[in-house]
């Protein structure tokens, strides 16, 4: 009778351990399906070939997700920067001609910066210095003073 209790306890322990292991490994239906499909598609290949193929596929998926995330972040930053610039144009009472001239000169200055600094992003100080030079030629004295105050109040952190 004691032997039967021990066997029963061992059976329960094995089942619980198996379930815990499956849960911890994150075994899901899609993973099982992927593994079955990989096994079916890999008949006749060695384990190292199968492993390389699986790792390559997993790496490609992760890389694609990272690229998508980076693109989304870049898009979000661009939208934030565009909104920031629109606020600045409005706050400084720039007319369409001033806006057009600034955007043209800014785009040229950014391109030259990236070319001469090997794609390095400008920090806040460098960005402000460059904008100061561009605005000095575009704005009247009242607008330029307003711009300098606006730039101090709206300075971004980081970068």
Backbone torsions as a table, in degrees:
resi	resn	phi	psi	omega
1	UNK	NA	-41.0	178.7
2	UNK	-62.0	-37.2	-179.2
3	UNK	-65.7	-38.6	179.5
4	UNK	-66.0	-40.0	178.1
5	UNK	-64.3	-41.3	178.7
6	UNK	-63.2	-44.9	179.7
7	UNK	-63.6	-40.0	179.2
8	UNK	-64.7	-44.1	178.2
9	UNK	-62.3	-41.7	178.5
10	UNK	-63.8	-41.9	178.4
11	UNK	-61.4	-45.9	179.4
12	UNK	-63.0	-42.3	179.4
13	UNK	-62.9	-42.6	179.0
14	UNK	-64.2	-43.2	178.9
15	UNK	-63.6	-46.7	179.8
16	UNK	-62.4	-41.8	178.9
17	UNK	-63.3	-42.1	179.4
18	UNK	-62.7	-44.8	178.6
19	UNK	-63.8	-42.1	178.5
20	UNK	-62.3	-43.6	179.8
21	UNK	-63.2	-44.9	178.4
22	UNK	-62.3	-41.6	179.1
23	UNK	-66.5	-43.8	-178.7
24	UNK	-65.4	-33.9	-179.4
25	UNK	-78.5	-8.6	177.9
26	UNK	72.3	30.4	179.6
27	UNK	-62.3	122.5	179.2
28	UNK	-126.2	169.2	179.7
29	UNK	-62.9	-43.0	-178.1
30	UNK	-64.8	-36.0	177.3
31	UNK	-65.0	-44.1	178.9
32	UNK	-61.3	-44.1	178.5
33	UNK	-62.3	-44.6	178.1
34	UNK	-60.3	-41.7	-179.4
35	UNK	-66.0	-41.9	178.0
36	UNK	-62.4	-43.3	-179.8
37	UNK	-66.1	-41.8	178.3
38	UNK	-62.3	-43.6	179.1
39	UNK	-61.5	-44.6	179.6
40	UNK	-63.6	-42.4	-178.1
41	UNK	-74.9	-15.4	-173.7
42	UNK	-106.3	19.8	-180.0
43	UNK	-58.9	132.4	177.1
44	UNK	87.8	-4.7	178.6
45	UNK	-91.8	154.7	177.0
46	UNK	-79.1	164.3	179.9
47	UNK	-59.5	-38.8	-179.1
48	UNK	-67.2	-35.4	176.9
49	UNK	-67.2	-42.6	179.4
50	UNK	-63.5	-45.6	-179.9
51	UNK	-61.2	-42.8	179.8
52	UNK	-64.0	-41.2	179.0
53	UNK	-65.0	-45.3	179.9
54	UNK	-63.2	-45.7	179.9
55	UNK	-64.0	-38.0	178.9
56	UNK	-64.0	-43.9	179.3
57	UNK	-64.3	-45.8	179.3
58	UNK	-62.3	-44.2	178.9
59	UNK	-62.9	-38.7	178.4
60	UNK	-64.9	-41.2	178.6
61	UNK	-64.2	-44.1	179.7
62	UNK	-64.7	-42.0	179.3
63	UNK	-62.4	-42.6	179.0
64	UNK	-62.6	-42.8	178.7
65	UNK	-64.0	-40.3	179.2
66	UNK	-66.1	-40.6	177.9
67	UNK	-63.8	-41.3	177.9
68	UNK	-63.0	-42.9	179.8
69	UNK	-64.8	-42.3	179.2
70	UNK	-64.4	-41.4	178.7
71	UNK	-64.7	-40.0	178.8
72	UNK	-64.8	-41.7	179.2
73	UNK	-65.7	-41.9	178.9
74	UNK	-63.4	-41.0	178.3
75	UNK	-64.0	-41.9	178.5
76	UNK	-64.4	-43.3	178.0
77	UNK	-62.5	-41.1	179.2
78	UNK	-63.2	-41.8	178.8
79	UNK	-64.6	-41.5	178.1
80	UNK	-63.5	-42.5	179.8
81	UNK	-64.9	-40.7	178.4
82	UNK	-63.1	-43.2	178.4
83	UNK	-63.9	-39.8	178.6
84	UNK	-62.4	-44.4	-179.8
85	UNK	-64.9	-40.4	178.9
86	UNK	-62.7	-40.2	176.5
87	UNK	-61.9	-42.3	-179.7
88	UNK	-62.8	-46.8	179.4
89	UNK	-56.6	-44.4	-179.0
90	UNK	-67.3	-47.0	-178.0
91	UNK	-63.6	-30.6	-178.1
92	UNK	-92.9	-0.4	-179.2
93	UNK	56.7	45.5	178.9
94	UNK	-77.1	141.7	175.0
95	UNK	-89.1	171.8	-175.3
96	UNK	-59.2	-37.8	179.2
97	UNK	-64.1	-42.4	179.0
98	UNK	-66.2	-41.7	179.4
99	UNK	-62.8	-47.2	-179.2
100	UNK	-60.9	-45.0	179.8
101	UNK	-64.2	-44.6	179.1
102	UNK	-60.9	-48.9	-177.6
103	UNK	-60.6	-39.6	178.6
104	UNK	-64.7	-49.1	-179.4
105	UNK	-67.8	-36.5	179.0
106	UNK	-64.7	-44.2	180.0
107	UNK	-61.7	-43.7	177.6
108	UNK	-62.7	-43.0	-179.3
109	UNK	-65.5	-40.9	178.5
110	UNK	-63.7	-43.1	179.4
111	UNK	-62.1	-45.4	178.4
112	UNK	-62.7	-39.5	179.0
113	UNK	-60.8	-49.8	-178.1
114	UNK	-62.3	-39.4	-179.9
115	UNK	-65.2	-44.2	-176.5
116	UNK	-81.0	-17.8	-178.5
117	UNK	-114.8	22.2	176.1
118	UNK	51.5	52.3	175.2
119	UNK	68.6	7.3	178.4
120	UNK	-67.5	139.9	177.8
121	UNK	-76.8	148.2	176.7
122	UNK	-73.3	143.2	171.5
123	UNK	-86.0	175.8	-176.0
124	UNK	-61.0	-40.9	-179.6
125	UNK	-62.8	-47.3	-179.6
126	UNK	-63.0	-41.5	179.4
127	UNK	-62.5	-45.0	-179.2
128	UNK	-65.3	-42.1	178.9
129	UNK	-60.6	-43.6	-179.8
130	UNK	-67.0	-43.3	177.7
131	UNK	-64.4	-38.7	177.4
132	UNK	-57.0	-47.0	-179.1
133	UNK	-61.6	-41.5	-178.9
134	UNK	-68.9	-47.9	-177.7
135	UNK	-67.5	-30.1	-179.8
136	UNK	-55.8	-37.1	-179.1
137	UNK	-84.7	-18.7	-174.1
138	UNK	-98.6	-39.3	-172.2
139	UNK	-91.6	153.3	171.0
140	UNK	-78.4	173.1	-175.1
141	UNK	-58.9	-42.6	180.0
142	UNK	-62.6	-46.4	179.8
143	UNK	-65.6	-37.9	-178.6
144	UNK	-66.3	-41.1	176.3
145	UNK	-62.1	-41.3	177.9
146	UNK	-63.0	-40.6	178.2
147	UNK	-61.8	-46.5	-178.7
148	UNK	-60.2	-41.3	177.7
149	UNK	-65.5	-44.3	-180.0
150	UNK	-60.6	-43.8	-178.5
151	UNK	-62.3	-41.7	178.0
152	UNK	-64.6	-44.1	-177.0
153	UNK	-71.3	-25.1	-175.4
154	UNK	-113.4	19.4	178.9
155	UNK	-60.5	135.6	179.6
156	UNK	-89.0	147.2	175.7
157	UNK	-89.2	164.8	179.9
158	UNK	77.0	-155.4	176.1
159	UNK	46.5	NA	NA
